[in-house]
Amino acid sequence: MANDPRGRVYDIEAQVSREPRIGRRMRYYQSAMDVSELGRGDGVADLPESYIVFFCQRDPFGLALPSYTVERVCAEAPALDVGSGPHWLALNAQAWEAAAGDPLGEVLEYVGKGRARGPLTARIDGLVEEFNDDEGWVRRVITLEQDTAMRCRRAKEQGASEVAALMAALLDAGRIDDARRAAEDAAACDEPARELGLVGGDGR
């Protein structure tokens, strides 16, 4: 994740294969981001404006658009600003030609074809080479990927619905630190789940 000077938070992900549940994937990343951004004593008003951005090698929704922007809207009054703060974008590298001539098209062509045609993508390409040559950075990235995969396995073993129910209960109770620990370690879910009556005393 990254922050900008205005306090906005960004989570940028790469999606190489087709993901039929990309909306659910965005929701998952949004939940993890929100929990990680709240500190002890923080309330919902402290949640920053946030962006989840997926760079997709394949069209995620099948409409051949270069970008899909997903916003929370009120069905009865679409122009109403509900003030929730999150923004989701899925960028489609297959449709780079539809955005040719602007920076988005340049970046999508680079993602999809590996061609750096302008100063922006030349800079990106240079940074990619620089970081790929940094063995320490590569090891940290691999470790992070392994850690993320391990957390996903734990969440699946425990059951996504149980984790979601526990997170909602902890956040409703103002137990932000417990929610963060539970998100990071499946073993930390058991005690608060029992305390909140989400499982029986024998752990079931």
N, C-alpha and C positions, 0 to 999 in steps of 0.2 A: 504494500500500500504506500501511497505517497500523499503529501499535503502540499497545498499551494499557500502563498502569503495571505490569502483571504480566509484561510482556515478550512477550505474545502478538502475533502478526502477522496482519493481515487484508488480504485482497485481495478487493475488492468490484467485481463486474462487472455490466453491464446486457446482457441478451440480448433484443433486440427481436423478431427473427425466430425461427422454429422451428429448432432445432439438433438434428439426429438423432444427432450424436456428442458430446453435451454432456459425457458422462463422459470422453471423450478430451480434450476441451477443458479440463476441470478438471485432468486429469493433466498437461497441458502447463503450465498456470499454476502447479501445485504444483512442477514441476521448476524452472521459472524462479525461483520464490520461494526454494526451497531453495538454489540456487546463489548467489543474491544475498545470502542471509543468512549464508553462511559466509565468514569472513575468513581471512587468512593464518594458518596454524597451527591453525585450528579443526578439530575433529573432529565426527563425527556426533552426539556428545553435546551439542554446542553448538547444534544445530538447535532453534529455538523451537517451541512449540506454535503451530499455524497454522490459519487458517480461509480457505477459498475460498468466497465467497458469490456466487451468481448470482441476480439479480433478473430473472425471465423474464416477458415479456409474455404468452407462450403456455405452456400446460402442457408441461413438458419430457419427461414420461414417460407422460402420458395416463391417469393414475389419478385425476385431479380432486382431488388433495391440495393443501392450501395450501403445504406445505413437504415437501421430501424431504431427509432427513439421511443422508449416506453415510459410514459408518465402516469402518475396517479391522477385520475380525473373523477369528478362527480358525474354519474350517468345522467342525472336530471339537469345538471347545469355544467356542461363541459368547460365553460370559460371560468368557472370558479377556481380560485387558487386555494387548494386545501392545505397548503403549507407543510406538507410532510417532509420535503427536502431531498428524497432520493431520486436519482435519474439513472435509467438503464439504457445502454446503447449496445446494439449488436451490429458490428461492421462486417460487411460481406465482401471479402476479397475477390470473389468471382465476378462481381459487378463493378470492377474498378473503372472500366471504360465509360460507364454511365456518369462517373464523376471526374472524367479526364479534364485537365485544365485547372483544377483547384488542388489545394494541398491534400484533401481527403483522397482524391483519386491517385495522387502520387504515392501516398502511404499505402493505400490498398494494393496498388500494383507491386509495391515492394514486398508486402506481406504475401501476396499470391504468387508472384513471379520471381521475386528475388532481385529485381532490377532497380537500381538507384538512378533515377533520371534527373533529379533536381537537387538543389542545395540541402533541402530538408532531409531527404532520404539518404543523401551522401553522408550527412552528419550522423544519421542513425546507423548507417552501415559501418561507419568508422567506429562508433561506440560499441557496436556488436562485436567487431573484431577485437577491439581493445579489451573488452570484458571476457571474451572467450579465451584470450591469451593469459588471463589472470587465473592461475590455478586455484588460488585461495577462494576467489569469488565463485568459480565453478563448483568447488566442493561445498560452499555454503548453499548454493542454489540446489544442488543435488540433495543435500541434507534436508532442506526445507521441503522439497518435493516428497522425499521419503516420509517426513514427519506428517505432511498433509495427507498422504495416502494412508498412513497408519491411523490418523484421526478419522478419516472417512470409513475405514474398516470397523473401527470401534463404534462409530455412530450406527452403522448398518447392523452390527451385531446386537446392539441394544434396542434398536428399533427407532426409526425416525419419529414416529408419532409420540413415543415416550419422551424422547429428548425435547421435542417441541413443547409438550405439555409441561415438562419440568422448567424449561426456559421461561415460558409464559408465567408460570406460578412464581418463580423467583423474581422476575422483573416486576410483577404486580406487587410483590411483598417488599420491593425496594432492596432486594439482596443482590446488588450488582456484582460484588466480588465473588459470591457463590456461583452466580451465573457464568462469570468468566472462567472460574476454575472448572466448572462442569463442562464448558465448551472445549477446554484444553485437555481434560483428562476424564475418560469415561468412568474411572474408579471414583472420581469425586462426585458422581451423580447419585450414588446409592444413599448416602446419609441424608442429604436434603430431600430426596424423593420420599424417604420414610417419614421425615419430619412433617412434610406437607401432605402426607396421606396418599401419595400417588402409588405406593406399593405397600404390600402387607408387611408385617413385622418379620416374616421369613424371607423377604426380598422379592416376593412374587407380586 
